[in-house]
Amino acid sequence: MLLFDLGFSLKTEVSEQIDALYLADGPWGLDYLDDKATINEFSIDYENRDYVDNVFEVDRNVFTHGEVNGNVNLFRHILPGDQTLDVTTFKFMNFDLTSDNAIELVVVQNDNRTWENRLRIQIPPSNGENVSVELSDFKDANGNTVNITNIKTIVFSVIGDYTSFKTFSLDVKNVSFSKTSSVLSSDVFNIEENNKLINYPNPFSERTTIVLPEDSDLSVIKVIDLLGRVVDYKDLGRTSNKKIQYSHPNLNKGMYKYI
């Protein structure tokens, strides 16, 4: 059984004042300045989810669109009140995203962190693709990673140039936290972790050296963006010293995984 909203009121015979108690699950909300954004629509809907063991599903989907000059923050408190979700057993945050703008995705945990030093990651525009973000990929203002043990709020931010208004549309569905990626199979990540692939320099601008766990007659690389799309696939040839060179085909600046 799922219970999302509960409310009741109390009234006595000696007073017209009604005391109301209302409890709801963590809500979706919008945060913006009136002179920096205009919201044309903000709607929330619920659809049946296939609940899976070892996955935390966030119920309710959200859609909003309008115009932004500064920034619009679409946020979701994961649990009611000031509760936080324990994510020590989870590795990925997953969701379906439709957005005509790049999104800054922020996770807020209960650690007294300032907003200026928020934990964030950039998500490119998406046309309904499923996105899986590794929690270890979030970085603070100085580019440092932080061990995320709990999450209180997630935020999808559309950021303007503070000069002119631009239209935006943001549709977020099927948010969940899981041990494995919803884009790539768990076997893929197990192979990557067990083989302990490393590359240097990392990050790199044009070329990097990948160190293999053993010599190989055939080396093939598959490069995947944060939306799970294969952006490069090529034969790197034979290696005799466990090192191979990789040059990317003019990929956009960003974060990628490789197999």
JOQUI-V654737 format. One record per helix or strand of 2 or more residues. SS is the DSSP state (H for helix, E for strand). FROM is the first residue (numbers start at 1). TO is the last residue. If there is no record, write none. Layout:
BEGIN
[[SS;FROM;TO] [SS;FROM;TO]]
END
This chain:
BEGIN
[[E;5;10] [E;19;24] [E;28;31] [E;37;45] [E;55;57] [E;61;68] [E;71;77] [E;85;86] [E;92;99] [E;103;108] [H;115;117] [E;119;123] [E;126;134] [H;135;137] [E;150;151] [E;153;159] [E;166;178] [H;186;195] [E;198;200] [E;207;211] [E;220;224] [E;230;235] [E;243;247] [E;257;258]]
END
